[in-house]
Amino acid sequence: MTLNVSDSRSNPYDQIAHAARVIGRSKDRIKVFESIYFGKKKIKTVTEISQKTKIPRIRVLQEAKKLADNSIVHRAKSPGVTAYEKDPFYYANKRKILSLVKNPKTLARFPTKVTPHFQSGAVVTIKIPRQQIRTKLITIDDIDSFKNVRRISSNSISVTPMPEKSFKEGIKRILNEKGKFTDWGGEHNDLLTTRLQIGSKRYATAFGFKGQGTKGKLTPAKMGKNGDQIQRLFLSPAQVFLIQYWWQIDESVIYHMEQFSKAKSVSEGKEIFYGIIDGQDSSRIISAYSQYFTNTKRRER
């Protein structure tokens, strides 16, 4: 992960300032950004953007690539055409971003981790009505699909990792998910299912699994080539977002999930659930549902 991307993802103010600086004063880039983020449609094709902005396709491709390379928009799968997808955080803050783009002096004073500017007394705030934000941090004990773990104490098990594919297959069996999920470089999630239950209700759920190749405490910087795996996970069409890892998960991961949950809740008008499954809880799942993991090969780390 490059340093500039890492810094731009460190907190909401940094992300907003990062987007405004990347968009810059280019009239075409501003129009492309506005077109992609206009309305509620999540994915826009290059043809649609060109028609909306009256900009030639080649210029749309050039400017959209600059936005995508900086994770401000995301390249999307669309049969036979090039398309781009909104990011939920930037969608929720598009007006603030554009106001900074149009006022460089305000952008220069905008508080970030690198340039906080708190001493001036002019603190910029982002106001989102609290009633519009509906998010909840959950654990596996809150999920009825994994209710058998409630009888398994963390003190009674030892953490013994297994390959990512084997663990994912076990989770699929627990949820009775028959679909096939093929990994590829631009994926938003490792498993997307509508069979997970919380209470008496089924929810669309996106899982992100971190395999044994990742070492030490899990931080956002270790998640994806550009440290944007959490961000991509929240692009999934889901209401529940879970990240699984075999060892300790840093609180910064939970913080990032919380911020993207808030942005998605506001942009989609839904309650969003998010949570982590660390090594202890992963082993509790295996212990509680051992019959679903009997064909997997456990491997000591």
C-alpha positions in Angstrom: 0.0 0.0 0.0 1.4 3.4 -0.9 1.6 6.1 1.7 -0.6 8.7 0.1 -3.5 6.2 -0.2 -3.1 5.1 3.4 -3.2 8.7 4.7 -6.2 9.5 2.6 -8.2 6.7 4.2 -7.2 7.5 7.8 -10.4 9.5 8.8 -13.4 11.1 7.1 -11.9 14.5 6.9 -8.8 13.1 5.1 -11.0 11.2 2.7 -13.0 14.3 1.8 -9.9 16.4 1.3 -8.3 13.7 -0.7 -11.2 13.5 -3.1 -11.4 17.3 -3.5 -7.7 17.5 -4.4 -7.8 14.6 -6.9 -10.8 16.1 -8.7 -9.0 19.5 -8.7 -9.9 22.3 -11.1 -10.4 20.1 -14.2 -13.8 21.0 -15.6 -14.1 17.6 -17.3 -13.2 15.7 -14.2 -15.7 17.6 -12.1 -18.4 16.8 -14.7 -17.5 13.1 -14.7 -17.5 13.0 -10.9 -20.9 14.8 -10.8 -22.4 12.5 -13.4 -21.3 9.3 -11.7 -22.7 10.5 -8.3 -25.9 12.0 -9.7 -29.1 10.3 -8.7 -29.5 6.9 -7.0 -28.2 4.6 -9.8 -25.1 2.9 -8.4 -23.4 2.1 -11.7 -23.0 4.3 -14.8 -21.5 3.2 -18.1 -19.1 5.4 -20.0 -21.8 6.0 -22.7 -24.2 7.2 -20.0 -21.6 9.5 -18.5 -20.6 10.9 -22.0 -24.2 11.6 -22.9 -24.9 13.3 -19.5 -21.8 15.5 -19.6 -21.5 16.1 -23.4 -17.8 15.0 -23.1 -16.3 12.6 -25.7 -15.9 9.0 -24.5 -12.1 9.1 -24.6 -12.1 12.1 -22.2 -14.6 10.3 -19.9 -12.3 7.3 -19.8 -9.3 9.4 -19.1 -10.9 11.4 -16.2 -12.8 8.4 -14.8 -9.5 6.4 -14.7 -7.9 9.2 -12.6 -10.8 9.0 -10.2 -10.7 5.2 -10.1 -7.0 5.0 -9.6 -7.5 7.1 -6.4 -10.5 4.9 -5.2 -12.9 7.8 -5.5 -15.0 5.7 -7.9 -14.8 2.0 -8.6 -14.5 0.1 -11.9 -17.6 -2.1 -12.2 -18.6 -5.2 -14.0 -21.0 -4.5 -16.8 -21.3 -6.9 -19.8 -19.4 -5.6 -22.8 -19.0 -2.0 -21.6 -16.8 0.0 -19.2 -18.6 1.2 -16.2 -18.0 3.0 -12.9 -19.6 2.6 -9.5 -20.2 5.0 -6.6 -18.5 4.8 -3.3 -21.0 5.0 -0.4 -18.9 7.4 1.7 -18.2 9.8 -1.2 -21.9 9.7 -2.2 -22.9 10.8 1.3 -20.4 13.6 1.2 -20.5 14.7 -2.5 -21.8 18.2 -1.7 -19.0 18.9 0.7 -16.4 17.6 -1.7 -17.7 19.7 -4.6 -17.9 22.8 -2.3 -14.2 22.3 -1.5 -13.3 21.8 -5.2 -15.0 25.1 -6.1 -13.3 27.0 -3.2 -9.5 26.2 -3.0 -9.1 28.6 -0.1 -11.6 26.7 2.0 -9.9 23.4 1.0 -6.5 24.8 2.1 -8.0 25.5 5.6 -10.0 22.2 5.7 -8.9 20.2 8.8 -7.1 16.9 8.2 -4.8 14.8 10.2 -1.8 16.3 8.5 -3.1 19.9 8.6 -5.7 20.1 11.4 -5.9 24.0 11.6 -7.8 23.7 14.9 -6.0 26.8 16.3 -7.8 29.1 13.9 -11.1 28.6 15.7 -12.8 27.9 12.3 -13.6 24.2 12.6 -15.4 22.7 9.6 -18.0 20.1 10.5 -19.9 17.5 8.5 -23.5 17.4 9.7 -25.6 14.3 9.0 -29.0 14.1 10.9 -28.5 11.5 13.6 -31.9 10.0 12.8 -30.7 9.1 9.3 -27.9 7.0 10.7 -28.9 3.5 11.7 -25.9 1.2 12.4 -25.2 -1.5 14.8 -22.0 -3.3 15.8 -22.7 -7.0 16.2 -20.8 -10.2 17.2 -21.3 -13.8 16.1 -23.4 -14.3 19.3 -25.9 -11.9 17.9 -26.4 -13.9 14.7 -29.0 -16.6 14.9 -27.4 -18.5 12.0 -24.5 -19.1 14.4 -26.5 -19.5 17.6 -24.7 -22.8 18.6 -21.6 -20.7 19.4 -23.4 -19.3 22.4 -22.6 -22.5 24.3 -18.9 -22.4 23.4 -16.7 -20.4 25.7 -13.6 -18.6 24.2 -11.6 -20.0 27.2 -12.5 -23.6 26.2 -11.0 -23.6 22.7 -7.6 -22.9 21.1 -7.1 -21.0 17.9 -6.0 -23.4 15.1 -6.2 -21.7 11.6 -7.4 -23.4 8.5 -7.1 -22.3 4.8 -9.4 -19.5 3.8 -11.2 -21.6 1.2 -11.9 -24.4 3.7 -13.3 -22.0 6.3 -15.4 -20.2 3.7 -16.9 -23.6 2.5 -17.7 -24.4 6.1 -19.6 -21.1 6.5 -21.5 -21.8 3.3 -22.6 -25.2 4.6 -23.8 -23.7 7.9 -25.8 -21.1 6.0 -27.0 -23.7 3.4 -25.6 -21.5 0.7 -25.3 -23.4 -2.6 -23.9 -20.6 -4.8 -20.4 -20.6 -6.2 -18.1 -17.6 -5.5 -14.9 -17.3 -7.5 -12.2 -15.0 -6.3 -10.9 -12.3 -8.6 -8.7 -9.2 -8.1 -11.5 -6.6 -8.2 -14.1 -8.4 -6.1 -16.1 -6.5 -3.5 -16.4 -9.5 -1.1 -15.4 -13.1 -0.6 -19.0 -14.4 0.0 -22.3 -12.7 -0.6 -25.4 -14.5 0.8 -29.0 -13.7 1.7 -29.3 -16.7 4.0 -27.8 -15.2 7.2 -30.4 -14.6 9.9 -30.5 -12.1 12.7 -33.6 -12.5 14.8 -36.3 -13.9 12.6 -35.2 -12.0 9.6 -32.8 -12.8 6.7 -30.3 -10.3 5.6 -28.0 -9.9 2.6 -24.5 -10.3 4.1 -21.1 -9.6 2.7 -18.1 -11.5 4.2 -14.5 -10.6 3.9 -12.1 -13.4 4.8 -8.4 -12.8 5.5 -6.3 -16.0 4.9 -3.3 -17.3 6.7 -1.0 -15.3 4.3 -1.7 -12.2 6.4 0.6 -12.0 9.5 0.2 -10.2 12.8 -2.5 -7.9 14.0 -4.9 -7.0 11.2 -5.0 -3.4 10.3 -6.6 -1.6 7.3 -3.2 -1.3 5.7 -3.1 -5.1 5.4 -6.4 -5.3 3.7 -6.1 -5.2 -0.1 -3.3 -4.0 -2.3 -4.2 -0.4 -1.8 -5.6 -0.8 1.7 -9.1 -0.4 0.4 -10.7 -3.8 1.1 -13.0 -2.5 3.7 -14.2 0.2 1.4 -14.8 -2.3 -1.4 -16.6 -4.6 0.9 -19.2 -1.9 1.6 -19.9 -1.6 -2.1 -21.6 -4.9 -1.9 -25.4 -4.9 -2.0 -25.8 -6.0 1.6 -27.0 -4.8 5.0 -24.6 -7.0 7.1 -20.8 -6.7 6.8 -18.5 -9.2 8.5 -14.7 -9.4 8.4 -13.0 -12.6 9.5 -9.3 -13.1 10.5 -7.5 -15.8 12.4 -5.8 -13.6 14.9 -6.3 -10.2 16.6 -8.1 -7.5 14.7 -7.1 -3.9 15.4 -9.7 -1.4 16.6 -8.9 0.7 13.5 -10.6 -1.9 11.4 -13.8 -1.6 13.4 -13.5 2.2 13.2 -13.3 2.1 9.4 -16.2 -0.3 9.3 -18.2 2.0 11.5 -17.6 5.0 9.2 -18.5 3.2 6.0 -21.6 1.7 7.8 -22.8 5.3 8.6 -22.2 6.4 5.0 -24.1 3.4 3.6 -26.9 3.8 6.0 -27.4 7.4 5.0 -27.0 6.9 1.3 -29.4 3.9 1.2 -31.8 4.6 4.0 -31.2 1.3 5.7 -30.1 -0.1 9.0 -26.5 -1.5 8.6 -25.0 -4.1 10.7 -21.2 -4.7 10.9 -18.8 -6.8 12.9 -15.6 -8.8 13.1 -14.9 -12.5 13.6 -11.4 -12.9 15.1 -9.4 -16.1 15.7 -11.2 -17.0 18.9 -14.7 -16.6 17.4 -13.6 -18.4 14.2 -12.6 -21.4 16.3 -15.8 -21.2 18.3 -17.7 -21.5 15.0 -15.7 -24.5 14.0 -16.2 -26.1 17.5 -20.0 -25.5 17.5 -20.5 -26.7 13.9 -17.7 -29.3 13.5 -19.8 -31.4 11.2 -19.6 -28.7 8.6 -15.8 -28.6 8.7 -15.1 -32.3 8.8 -13.8 -32.4 5.2 -11.4 -29.5 5.7 -7.7 -29.8 6.5 -6.7 -27.9 9.6 -3.2 -26.5 9.5 -1.1 -25.3 12.4 0.4 -21.8 12.0 
